[in-house]
């Protein structure tokens, strides 16, 4: 400690006796306790950091002596030069900081302080962990370290020659040597593979150990409440930043010949746009950023590879629909002036709306033919199998990474309690297993109260989202009236824009945009609320914390993103009845209807806007904002180009990494996974859009963390955590939603029913199966004299002397014995739709319902459900014709479970490696020591035997 710092310390000590708040803080300092992890006893005198001037080596990663490596950097603002705060506050913070740094030194860490080159107020404290400290905490943290090089022979894949084209050149990034590993023990140091002490612990492991110490060292105890950890000091502003160092600049190699330049290599071979076609160097990512970051990029890369298959099939189905749209008979009838041109549709709202011509939906019907085709059914079946293959093969890949990256037994051995949890442990309870007393932060009653509060808060916010969805629905209903009054409802052939700007299309697009804006606003608010709720819940470990936050955030995001899609797919246009007796929302707004072609095209529009808007917004947040902030920071530091800046100060001016790390990256991708799987039956191009987005997302995320952010604190992770069961739940739900979209949102089943039953006798007039006459058959007739006075529209001049209009439903015409009740066509269609769903679910559990048996159940169940009159003409003979789709789709669940059973979660190759490692661990760490013990015991036994033999001989003689 220099003379200058001793003088400052003496001045502070004199002023402590004069101020009341100083007495309180002094009491805190005196009560400071060194954690039990350390080996150095408590000392009355505070230790201080070594002071050193910058040695003008900008790429140096060592203390000024060039020997001790910098493992972590702490940044604070010199309290003596801070004029923005009161002196008493500055002195209080100074004492806490000095107590904290003193305890760091007491725990064996070495500190060196250097003043900033650009800002004299800033001081950088460089932290170094000596060999003894690293060994001590490696054993405490159960870190697995090399025992012996891996001697198992690996077989090259048959596709190795092909994948080599996309790999990073091994001469640039050398492959990591594989080792068998075991949890470190100081007592068995000689059994570990130590060639050089300086590299035995790599920089990521060193930083992880130092961060573990920083998070648990105390700086004060007040009222029997411990205050400790770097996170609290950061939150209170005592320190401005804490981070490990990057090893070099991202765009230039280090001047230090011993520097591995891993950041530079990651940028050139991974984060640079020119590397978009290359496979990721995952081993180097894991080595530099830690297992948690490595497994995220491994999962994202694997997901993107699997998406390429789904994208090809989806594109093929889309092209099939596009190429066959001109042969779409029902669309031709809509656009035909002699058919669709003569069909006058009933108004879709009261008074403000008027009659309209069916041909106005000509363009939308052509687009609908692209998405609502037989290829959609094939693609829905394929995606049900694809999602299972993706999850099962990822489990295998994850098991390989768990072994290769030494995280197989991480959760059981290495994960420690969160510092925030430890700080609140004031209650004593008896452990049921060990029967020993332990400290917990709350009693059973307190835990119940916390859980009740958290669950109530989550449900409150979900209800708030549902309220916003209802608001969007009310907007749709009210704005549709305006568009219906303003936009023309009859095409005269001169205004081409009328073909596209229909009231339905205008309402759908504007509502989707507003829904997206509301989704983004609610996301920003709920992110903060979810973190507050999880902090109050106080999970024990970091994994528990992240899993709890994950479930809250995903539950919210699920409702937020997908609720509008669920409404369009399964509720819109389903409960409207007929023009003479419509259904009203809130007693005021008439329930909105779908186009004559159904709501499938509107669902496609909603998905396109939300997926596209979300991707653009996320890229702006991830790329543009950090880049602009760093650019502003560089512009503000005009002296940067004139002075030599040390490595630690360069990193300080980068953007800080959030507390949740890659949580939002996972959330973004899992939400996308939901869009790709849950509603893919309405939008087969979704996997292709997701593929393009993910190819960019990998490089954008890599570029962001490599160039724009400080280096992350390396963390262990065994797997992707709670995201795995979430995706499995989405996969199961996806089969149901896609089946229901085909059954209730698409018009595929009504078309199949018409083609197989109602186009030919006894219900149809055509000799052979055909789709001709489908439009006329599926639009019911309504007598305009049956309108109620409050909903009767004003006819326009072109309406003429028409006495009837048409509407989308299957009901008997006016004058029939059962007028305006559902006709026989409706019951055939509803039976086919329910068969489609029920047969699939029954097959899922192994039950097979014959068509005739199910038909009999339909005859009994449908009237009881309030569907009205069920004609006896619903023949069991005709029903099997409507079930080819159901008979095909039930295979999805069967294939899912077969694939899940056939594909093992851990490959035989990985199992062999794990068994080999356990064998070596047992041999090296146990049997070798047992042999030594036996050898020593043998010598002792021989000596005892000789002495005993000598004694006996003496007596005998």
N, C-alpha and C positions, 0 to 999 in steps of 0.2 A: 504494500500500500504506500503510495507516495505521500510526501509531506503535505502537499496541497489537500489531499483527501482526508488526512488526519486532522488538519485544521478545520475543515468543514464539519467533520464528525464531532469535534469538540464544541464548536459553536452550536450545533444542533442539540447536543446533550445539555448545554447550559440553558438553552431556551426551553427545553422540556420542563424544567422545574418551575418556569414562570407561567405557563399556560395550562388551563384546566383540561382542555381537550388533549394536550400533550401528555398529561398524567394518565388519562384513560388509555391512550395508545401505548404508553410505556408499560402499563400493566399488561396489555395484550402481548407485547414483545417479551416480557419476562415470563409469561405463561406459555410461550412457544414450546412445542414439543417436537422433537425429531421423530419421524415415523419409525416403526419397528423394522422396516426394511433395511435401514442404514446400519453401518457397523461402527460409526463414530459416536461416542457418547455426547450428551448435552454439554454445551460450553456457555459460560456466562458472557464471554466477550463475542461480539458480532464479528463475523468474518466479512471481508470486502473483496470485491473483484480486483484482479490485476488490471492496471491501466497501461495501454500501449497506443502509440500513434500508428496511423495507417502507413504500411511499408511500401506503398506505391506499386503493389502487385495486384492488378485488378482481377486476375483469375485465381488467386490463391484461395485454397480451401482449408488453410491451417492457421494456427496462431502465429504470432510474429517470429516464434522460434523455428517455424517450418517443420516441426515434428508432431505437434498435437493437432489432430484433425478437428475441424469445427463440425459438431454433430447437430447443433441447434443454435438458433439466434433469437434473442429477446430484444425488443426495441422499446425504449421508454423516452419520455420527454423530460429533460433536466428540470427538476422542480425549482432550482434556484434561478432559472431563466424564464420560467412560465409566469407571465404577468397577467394572464387572463383569469386566474383563480386566486382566491384568498391565500395569504401566506399560511394560515392555519391548516387549510386543506392540503396545500403543497407539502407541508411538514408531516402531516399525518400519512400521506401517501408515500413520502420518502421513507418513513420509519417502517411501514409495512413492506415496502420493496426491499429495504436493507435486511429486515428479518428474514424475508423469503430467500434472498440470495445467500445469506449466511447459512441457512438450513440446507440449501443446495450444496454449498461447500462442505458442510458437515456430513452430507450423504455421500461425499467422495467426488462430486463433480468439480471440474476446474473451470473458472470463469475469467474471461479477458474482455475488458470494456474499451471501446474505441468511439471517439466522437465522430459524428457525421461529417462528410466532406461538403455536402450541399447545404445542410441546415445545422447550425451549431447547437440548436436546442435538442436535437436527437442524439441519443447515445445507444450504441449497439453492444449488447452483451453476448459474446460468443461462448458457447458451452461445449465442453469436451468431457467425454466419459473415458477414464483410464481403463486399462485392461481388467483390473480387479473389480471395478464397478460393473463392467459389462458381464463378467463371469458370474458375479453375485446375482444380478437381476435376470440374467438369462436362465438361471436355475429357478428363481422365484416365478418367472413367467412361463416356465416349461417350454422354452423355445427349442425347437428341434434343429439340430446342427449335424454336419456330415460325420459319419462314422467310417465309411469306406466307399470307394467308387463303385458305381453300379456295374456288376459283372454279368447281368442278364443280357443275352443276345436278343436283339430286336429284328423282326422281319420287316423288310420293306414292303409297303403296300403295292398292289398291282397297278395302282394309279399314281405311283410315286413319280414316274416320268412326266405325267401331266401336271401334277401339282408343283413340280420343280419350276415350271415356267412362271408361276405366280409367287414363288417364295422370294424372300429377300436374299441377296447374294451372301453366302456363308463367309466369303472373304471380307465382307464389310461388317456384318454382325455375326460374330462367331457363336456357334451353338453352345449353350450352357452345359457344362459337364454334370452328369447325373450322379447322385450319391444316395447311398442308404443312410438314413438319418435316425436320430433318437433324441429324446428330451435331454437337454444338457445337464450335467452334474459336475460340480467342481472337483468332487472327490475322485472322479474317474476321468480327469482331464487327459490322461495319456491314451485313453481309448479312442479319442476323437481325432479326426483327420486334420491335424494342425500343421501346415507347412510354413505359414507366416502369420504371426499374431496380428499384424496390421490389416490383413485381408480376411481373417477367419470370420470376423463379424463384418458383413458388407454394410455400406452406408445406410441402406434402408433399415436394416436390423438395429444399427447403432441409434438412428433417429427414433425408432420405435421405443427402444429401451429408455432413452433420455426423456421422451414425451411421457412415458409411464411414470418416471420419477417426478417430472414437472407437475403432473396432474395430482400427485399425492403428497407433496411436501407442504407443510403448514407454514403459515406466516403469522397466525395469531390464534388465541383461544380467549373467548369472552363469554362469561356466564355459562361456563362448561360447554360451550358450542364451539367446535373446531372450525376454523376458517383456513382453507387450504386449496391449492390447485391453481394452475395457470389460467384456467378458464374464468374463474371468478376475478382474478386480477385483470384480465383483459376486459371483462364486462364492466368493471369499476373504473377503467381508464388508467390504472396504475401502469400497465404496459399497453403499448399501442399495437404490438404485433408479436407473434411467436411462430416461427416456421423453420423447417430444415432448408438447407441451401440446394439450389440447382448446381450441378457440377460444372456447367459451362454456359456460354451464351448459346441460344438455339440456332443462330445462323453463322456462327464462327467457332472454329475449334479453339480450345484453350491453349494458352501459351505454355502452360505447365506440361512437360512431356509425360509425366506420370498420370495425368488426368485421363480417364477412360472416354470422356466426351460422350457419355450416354445420352444426354439431352440432345446434343447435336445430331447423333445418329437417329434418335427417335423422330426428330423433326424431318430429316432428309428421307428416311426410309419408311415412315409411318404417317406423319401428320401432313406432309407436303401433298398438294393436289395431284402431283405427278405420280404419286404412289397409290392412287385410288384403285388400281387393278391388282395390287399386290396383297398377299396374305399378311396378316398382322404379325409382327414379331412379339408374340405374347410373352415369351420367357423374359425378354428384355423389359417389357412393360411391367411385368410382375416384379422383376428385380429392382427397377427404378422407383415404382410407385407403390409397390406392395400387392398382396394377394387380393385385397378387396377391389382395387381398381382393375387388376388383371382379369378377375373373373367376370367383371361387368363387360369388358371389351370382348372376352371370349364368348360370353352369352350373346352379345349383340352381333358379333361376327357369325356365330352359328345360326342365329335367327335369320340373319340376312341371307345366308347361303340356302337355307330351307325355303325362304321366300322366293328365291329364283325359280324353284320348281312350280310353286303355286302361281307365280306371275305368268309363266309360260302357258299353263293350263287355262288360267283366267283370260289371258289374251286370246287364246284359241277359241274359247267360248264366246268372247265378245265379237271376234271376227266372224264366227259362225252366224251370230245374230245379225251382224251388220250386212253380211253377204246375202242372207235370206230374207231381209226385211221387205224387199220388193215382192216376195212371194207370200207375204202375210195377208191372207184373204180378208180377215176382219178389219184390218187397217185400210185395205182398198175399198171396202164398203163404206167406211167412215168418210173417206175422201171422194167417193163417187158422187157427183152432183145428183144423179138419179136415185141414189139410196140415202146417203148421209145428208145430201142437200134437201131432201124432202122430209127429213125428220126434225120436228120442232121439239126442243127440250123444255121441260118445265123450269120455272125460276128456282134458283138455289137459295134465295133469301126472300124475306117478306117485303112487298110494296116496292122498295127501291130497285129490286132486280126485276128483270122482265124475261120474256121468252127468248131463247137463243137457238141458233142453228147448229146441228151436230158437226158440220164440216169445220167449225172453228177449231176443233180439236184434232184436225188432220195431222198437223206437224207433230204434236205430242204423241199421237198414236203411232206414227212412224218411229219415233225415238223409243217408244215403249216396246215395239217389236224387237229392238236390239237387245234389251235387257230381259224381257219376259218371253224367253224362248226355251226350247227343250234343252239347249246348252246350259241354261241356268240350273236346271235340275241335276244334270250331270256334274256341274261344278260344285253344287251344294254337297252332293255325295262325296266327291273327291276331297273337299275341304274337311269334312268330318273325319276322314281317314288321315289326311295330312296333319291335322293338329295333334292327333295321337302319335303319329310317327315323330313329329317334332319334339314333343315332350319326352317320349321314351328314349330317343337317340340323344337328347340333351342330357338326360340322367347318366347315360353311359359316358358321354364326354366329360361331364362334371365329375364323375368318379375318377376318371383318368387324371384330371387336373388336381383333384384332392390329394391323390397320391404323389404326383409329380411336384406339387407345391407344398407338401408336408402339412396338409390341413385335415387329414383323415380323422384325427382324434382331437381337433382343436377345441371344440366346445367343451369336451370333458376335462381338458387339462389346462388350457391356456387362458380362457376368458376370465377376467376379474370383475369385481364389483365396480360400478360407476362411482367416481368420486362424489357426485351429487347425492348418491344413495348413502354412501358412507357418512357423509356430513350430517345426515338426518337420523342416524341410528342412535336413538336415545332411550328406546324401550327394550327391556330385557325379557326374552322368552326362552323356553326350553325346546331344543331341537328334538323332534320326534325320533330321528334316526340315531343321532349320537348321544342323546339324553344329556347334552351339555348346554349351558347357557350361551346365548348369542344375542347380539343387539340388532334390532330392526327399527325402521323409521316410524312404524305405526302399529297400533293394536289391530286385532281382528275387526273390531267395530269401526275403527278409523279407516281400515282398508275398504270395508263395506260402503262407508259414506263416500269415499273417493270414487269407487267404481260406479256408484249410483249417480254421482254428479257427472262423471265423464260420459256415461251412457246417455244421460238426459241431454247433455250438451250436444252430443253427436246427433241424436234424433231431432233436436230442435233445428239444427242446421239443415238436416235432410228435409224436414218439413218446409223450411224456408226455400229450398230449391224447388220442391214440388209446387209451392205457391208461385214461384217465378214461372214455372211451366204453365200453370193455369193462367197466369197473366198473358203469356204468349198465345195461348188458345183464345182468350178473350180478344186479343189483338187481331188474330186471324179472323174471328167472326165479325168484328166491327169494321175492319179495313176491307174485308171482302165486299161489304155493302157499298163502300165508297168506290172501289174499283169496278164493281158491277154497274154502278150508275154512270161512271165516267168513261169506261172503256166500251167500245161498240161490241155488240154480241152477234153481228151478222157480217159475213165476209162478202164484199162486193167485187173482189178480184182486183181492185186498184191499189189498195194499201197493203203492202206485203208485211209490214210490221205487225198487222193484226193477227197474222198466222202464229206469231210467237208470244205477243204480249196479251195473253188472255187474263181474265180476272184471277183464275186459279193459279197461273204461273206467277203473276205479279205478287199475289198474296204469299205464295210459297217462298219465293226468293227473298222478299223483304223480311218475312218472319224468320227465315233461316239466318239472315245476317244479324238481326236483332238478337236472336237466341245465342249466336256465337259471341256477341259482345257481352251479353249478360253472363255467359259461362266464364269468360275471361275475368270479368270483374269479381264474380263470386270466388273464383280460384284464388285470386290475390288475397281476398279477405280470409278465406277459410284456411289457407296455408298457415297464417299467423295463429288463428284460433286453434287449429289442430296441434301445433307445437305447444301452445299454452296448456291445452288439456293434457297432453302427454307428459309435460313437465310436472303438472300437478299430480298426475297418476304415479309418478316416481318409480319407473321400472328399475329392476335390480342391476341388470347388465346392459351393455350397449346393444347386444343382439335383441334383448327383450324390448329395449327402447325403440329400436328401428322397426321391429315387427309390429309393435303397438301403433306407432305412427303410420306405418304402411297400411294397416287395416283401416284406420280412420280416414286417411287420405284417399285410399282407393274407394272405399264405400261412398265417400262424398263425390269423388270424380265419376264414379259409375253412374250415380243418380244425375249428376250435373251434365255429363256429356251424352248419356244414352237415353235420358227420359224423353226428350223430344223425338228421338228416333222410334222409341217404343210407342209413343202416342200415334205417330203417323202410321206405323206398321200395323198396330193391333187395335186402335180405337177410332181413328178418324174414319168417318163414313160408315161405321158399323152399326150405329144406333141412331138412324135418321127417320125410320119408318117411311111414310109416303107423303106427297105434297099436301093432301087434305088434312093430315094429322101429324105434323112434324114434331120432333123432340126439341125442347128448348133448354139452353144452359141458363141457370140462375133465373129461370122464368122470363128471360128477355131475349137472349141471343139464340137464334136457331142453329142447331148443330150443323157443322159444315159437312159437305159431301165430297166424295172423290170424283175425279173425272170419269167419264164412261169407261175408260180403260183401267181404272183402279188407281190406288195411291202409290203404286210401286215406283213410278217415275218421280213423284214428289219425295219419296224416301231416298232415292238415288241422288236427287238434288241436295237434300239435307246432308247426306253423308259427304258429298263432294265439297260443299262449302265448309263444313266443320273440319274435315281432314285437311283440306288445302289451307284454310285459314289458320288452323292450329300449327301446321308445319311452318308456315311463313312467320307467324308470331314467335314461335320457339327459336327459329333461326335468328330473328332480330334480337331476341333476348340473349342468346348464347354467343353470338358472333359480334353483332354491331355494338351493343352496349359496352362489353369489356374493351373492345378495340378503341372506341371513342374515349372511354375513361382513361386508358393508358396514353392515348394520343394527347389528351388535354394535360395529363401529368407531365409528359415529355416537353410540351410547349411551355408549361409554367416554369420548368427548371431550365432556364436559359443558360445557366453556367455549366450544364452537363457536358457540353461539347468542349469546354475549355479545361476541364479538370478530369483527372483519372478517378473513376468511380470503382470502389471495391465491389466484389461479388455480392456481399450481403446487402449493400445499399441498392444495387441494381434490382435484386429480388424484392426488396421492401417496396419499391415503387410499382410492382405488379399488383394485380387484383388479388385480394384474399380469397381463400377457398372457404365456402360456407360450412357451417357446422355439420350439415347433413350430407356433405360430400356429393356422391353420385345418386342420392335419393331421387332427385327430380328427373334425372336421366332415365332411371328405371321406370318411374311413374309415367313419363312421356311414352316410352316404348310399350309398356303394358296396356295403356289406354289405346294405343295404335293397334296392338294385338287384338283388343276387343273389337275394334272397328273392322279389322280384317276378317275376323271369324264370326262374330255375332250376326252381322247383316250382309254377309258376302253374297247371299242369294239375290240381293237386289243390285249389287254393284260388283261384277266380276273383275273390274279393273282395280279394285282396292289393293290386292297384293302387289300389282305392278307399281302403283303409286307409292306403296309402303317400301318396296324394294329400292326405288330411286331415292326416296327420302333417306333410307337407312345407309345406302352407299355414301351419301353426303354426310349423314349424321356421324358415322364412324370417324371420318376425317375431320369433321368440324369439332367434335369432342376432343379428338387427339390434338388438333391445332390449338384449341382453347387451353387445355391443361398444360401443354408444352410451351406455349409462347406467351399467353396472356395472364396466367395465374401463377402464384407462388407454388412451390412444390408441396404436394399433399403430405401429410403425416402418414407414413405407411401403416396399414392396418391389416390384420389377418381376417379372413372370411372363409368359411368352409364351403358355402354355396351361395345362391342368390337370395336366400332367406325366405321371407313370407311371400315373395313374388311367385315362387314355384306352386304352392297350393292355390294361389289366386288364379294363375293361368290354367291349372287343372280344373278349377271351378268354371272358368270361362269356356273351356273346351267342352264340358258337359252341357252347359247352357247353350252353347252355339248350335248343337245338334237340334235342340228343341226350337230355338228361335228361327233357324233357317227353315225347319219343317213348317212352322207356323206361318212364316212369310210366304212360302210356296202355297200353303193351304188357304190362308185368309187374306193375304195382301195381293198376291199375284192372281191373275185370272186363268192360270194354267188348268186348274181342276174344272172350273166351269166350261172351259173350252173342250177338255177331254170328255166331260159328260155330254156335251152337245154333239161332239164328233162321234162317240160310240153309241149314243142312245137316241138323241133328239133330232139328228139329221136324217134318220131313216125311219121307216114305219116301225112301230105304230104311231110314234109321236111326230115324225118328220115326213116330208113329201119327196125327199131325194131317193134315188134308186140305190146309190152307193154312199159310203161314208164321205162326208165333205164338211168344210167349214163355211160354205155359202149359207147365208141367211142367219149367221150367228148374231149379228148386231140387232137385227129385227126381233130375234127370239129372246134376247136377253134384256131388252128395254120394255118395261111395262107401260101400259096406257092409262092416262088419267083424264077424267072429264073436267074441264076448266070450270064448269058450273058447280063443282063440289068444293071449290076453294072457300075457305072461311073469309069473312069480310075483312078481318085485320091482316090477312096475308095475301089477298087477291091482288095481282099485279095489274098495271095499266098496259093494255096491249098496244103495240106499235103499229104504224100504218102497214108495214110489210106483213104483219101477222095475218091479215085477211079475215076470212070467215072460219078460221080453224076452231073446232070445238073440243079438240083433245090435244094433249101434249104427252111427251114420253119422259120417263125417269128411270134411273138405274136401280132395278130390283127385279125380283121374280114373283109377281103378284097377278092375280086374276084381273081381267079388265072390268070396267064398269058395265053393269047389266048382268054379270055372272052371278050364279047362286051364292058364291063366296067372294064377291067383289072386294078387291083390295086386300084379300088375304093371300098368304103365300101359296103358290101353285105347286104342281107336282115336280116341276123343274127345280124349284128351290129345295125340296126335300131330297131329291137325288143328289143335288150339289152338296147340301149340308151333311148328308150321310157319307158321301165320298170324302169330304174334308175331315170329318171326325174319324173316319176309318183310317185316313192317312196318319193322323196323330196317334190314335189309340193303338192301332196295330203296331206302330213303331215302338211305343212305350211297352206294350205287352211283350213284344219280342225281346225287349231289353231285359226283362226279368224271366224270359224263358217260357212265356205263355203264348200260345198260338190260338187266336180266335178265328174260327172259320167264318167265311163271309156270311153264310146263312144265319149262323148263330148271332153274329154281330147285327145283322139286319133286323132280327127279331128284337134284340135289345134296343135298337134305334126306334122301332115302332112303339116300344113301351116308354122309353126315356124321354124322347123329344117332346111329346105333349106335356109331360110332367115338368119339363123345364120351361114351359110357357111359350113354346114355339107355335102354338095355335093348332089349326086343323091339319091332320096328317092323313092324306088320301090313301085309300087302300090300294091304289094303283102302283104304289111304290113296290116294285116287284123284286124279290130276292134273286131272280134270274138275271135281271139287268144290273144289279149292284156290282157283281164281280168285274164287270167291264170298266168300272170307275176306279178300280184299285191297283192298276199296274204301278202307279207311283208309290202307293203305300207299301206294296209288296217289295218294291225295290229299296225304298228308303229305310226300312227297318234293319237292313243289313248294316247300316252305319254303326249302330251300337254294338252289334255282334263283332264286326271287324275291329272296333275300338278295343274291346276287351280281349279279343284274341291277340291283337298286336301287343297290348300291354303285358299279356302273359308270356308271349313268345320271346320278346326282346328283354334280356336281363338288364337290370340297372347297372351292374358292374360287369365289364368284360372279363373273360378268362385271363387275358394278358395282364390286366390290372390286378386281379386276384393273386396271380403268381408273384407279382412284384411285392404286394403287401405281405404275403406269406414269407417271401425271401427276406424282407426287411425285418420282420418280427423274429425270424430265426437268427439273423445276424445280431440283432439287438440282444437276444437272450444269450447268444454265444459270447459276444464281446463284453457285455456289461455284467453278466452274471456267472457264467461258467468259468471264464478266465479268472475272476476273483475267487471263485470257489476252489479252483485248482491251487491258487496261491495259498488260500487258507489251509487246504489239505496238505500242501507241501510244508507249511510252517508247523502245522499240527503233527505231521509225520516226524519232523526233526525233534520236536518236543517229546513225542512219544518214544523215539529212539533214545533220547537222552535219559528220560525217566527209566526206560528199560535197562540201560547200561548201569545207572546208579543202583537200581533195585538188584540187578544181577550181581554187582560188586558187593552189595551189602549181604546178600544171601551167601555168597561164596566166603566172605569173611567169617560169617557165623558158622558156616559149615566146616571151614578150616579150624 
